[in-house]
Amino acid sequence: MPKQRRVGNLLALAVLSALAQRPMHPYEIATTLRAWGKDQDMDIKWGSFYTVIRNMDRHGLIEAVESVRAGRRPERTVYRITDEGHAEMRDWARELVSTPEPEHHRFRAGLSVLAVLPPDEVVALLRQRLSKLEETLQAGRDSLAEYQRQLPRLLLVESEYELAIQEAEAAWVRDLLAEFTAGTYPGLDQWRTFHETGELPPELTGPTERGDATQ
């Protein structure tokens, strides 16, 4: 089970990682996180940004050090990370790296109800997905190669991971498509008959309950 955090929004971890570099005011923190592409690494809801900042301050993870004003702009509070914030950041990072957690993906949700679509349509849809995946992969490879000329690998490891996950998904979709098109996928004929007749074969009803095959 994930540890209960004083501020559980992953945006808080991103803020701590920015303030670990140096003190900043919230606008500067947000600009830095966008420049780092953190909204691609985490499900960041920018609308909750200032609420997260206030909660982190209230829980002692960050603290105000000064207020600054530039020209006619409103006064901005500069924050720094506290010792408790450093400890929370490291503990959170250790948990995320060491402990697998179940994640619900939209693709898995679609696969879980695949039988509601006829096999031939599924083949067309999977080909469409594979084409988009391959485009995304190529763009990701090109982008990573460009960044590798500018940044150390340590700062790109999350991009390597994302590419590896996408490569694995694309390979799995290719294999699944090959089974469908070769007619070797188990139960394919019954599945097709169901969509032709509207009658669900006993083979496709399955048990009333099942556990997760990965558990």
N, C-alpha and C positions, 0 to 999 in steps of 0.2 A: 504494500500500500504506500502511495506517496505520502511524504511527511506533511503534516499540517503547517503551513507557512503563515507568518504574521500578515504578509501581503502576498497572496497566492497567485496573482496575475503574473504571467511570465514577462510582461512588460517591465515589472519591477526588477527582474534579473538583468534585463537589457540596460535599464537605467543605472543599476549598480556597476555594470561593466564599463559604462561610459564615465561615471564619476570616479572609477578606480584610476582613470588616466589623469584627471585633474578636476578641480571644482568648476562647476558650470551653472548657468541659470537654465530654467526649463526649456526655453526656446532653443538654446544652444545644444542642450541634450537631445532634443527631438531632431534637430538638424544633423547632429553627429550620427544618431542611430539610422536616419534615412540614408546618409552618405555611406554608412557601413553595410547597408542592405539588410538591417536587422528585421525589417518587416517582411522579408522573404524567408528568414530563418524561423520566425515565430509568428503566431497568430496575433498580431498587434492590432488593437482597436484604439486608434488615435483619439477617439472621442473620450476615452477614459484616462487619457494621459495625465491631466492635472489632478484628477482624483487619486490616481496611483501615487503621484508625487506627494500629495498631502498625507495620504495614509502611511507612506514610507517615513515621512518626517515625524508623524505622530507615534510611530512604533520604534523610533530611534535608529532606523537604518541609514538615514541621511540627516544632516542638520544644516541650517542656514548659517552662513558665515558673514555675508554682507549683502547690501542692496546697492545696485548700480543703476544709473540713469544715463542714457545716450541721447543727447539733444532733447527733443520734445516727446520722445517715447516714454511710455509708462515705466515706473521704477520696477526693476527686476531683481528677484532674490536669487543670490548665488548659493548653491548647495555643495556640500562635500560629503563623501561617504564616511561613515563612522566605523569604529572598530567592530561594532556589532554588524554593521552592513558588510564589512569585509568577510566576517565569519559566515554570515548568511549566504553571501555570494558563492563562496568556496564550497560550503556544504551543499547548496542547491546544485552547483555544477557537478559535484561528485555523484549526487543522486541521479541526475539526468544521464550521465555517462555510464554509470554502473548498473542501473536497474531498468530492465525492460518494462514497459507499461503497455496495456492494450490501447490501441488507437483506432478509432472508428473512421474508416475512409469511405468516401462516396462510391468509389469503384466497388468495394466489397459489398456495399449496400445494393448496388445494381446487380452484382453477381448473385446475391442471395435470392433474387426474384427473377432470375434469368428465364425460368420456365414459362413465364407469362408471355414471352415473345417467341415467335416461330424461329426455328434453327437458321433458315436462310437469312432472315433479317438480322439475327445475332451475328452471323458471319460478316454481313455488310457493315454492321456497327463496329465490330472488333477491328475490321480492316481500317475503318475511319479512325478509330482510336490509335491504332498502330502507326498510321501515317502521321498523326499529330505528335505522337510520342517521338517518332524519329526526327521530326522537325525540331522539337524541343531539345532533344538530345544533341543534335548537331549544333544548335545555337548555344547550348550549355558548354559543349566542348570548346567551341570557338571562344566563348567568353572566358572560360577557365584558362585557356592557353594564353589569352591576352593578359589576364591578371597575373599569371605565373611569371610573366616577364617583369612585373612591377612589385610583387609582394612575396614574402616568404610563404612556404607551404602551410605553415602553422595557421596562417590567417585565411586559408582557403579550404581547410579540411571539411567544413560543412558543405561546401560546393562539391567536393569529391564524393561525399556521402550521397548527396542528392542525385548526382549522376549515376552512382552505383545502383541506387534504388530504381531509378528510371530504366537503366539497362536491364535489371532483373525483371521488371514488369514487362518490358518490351519482349524479352526472350520468352517469358511465360505466355504472353498473348500469341506470339508466333507459333509456339508449340500447340496451344489450344486450337488455333485456326487450322493448323496442319491436321489435327485429329478430326475436326469437323469436315474439312474438305475431302479427306481421305475416307470418311465414313466409319472411322474406327472408334469414335467416341461412344462409350457405353450408353445404351438407352436412346440413341439418336433416332432410331426408327419409331419408337414409342412416343417420343417427344413430338416428332413430326405428325404422327397419327393423331395425337391429342389436338393439335391445331387444325387438322383437317376435319375431324369429326366432332370435336368438343367434348369427347369422352376421355376422362383421365384414366389411363391404364393403372392397374394395381402397382406396377413396378415404380411408378412415379409418385405414389402417395407418401411413401416413406414412413418412418416411425412418428408417433405423435410428439415425441420429445427426443432431443439429441444433445449430446455435449459438444463442445468445441473440439474439432479434430486436432487442434494444435495443443490442447491441454493434456 
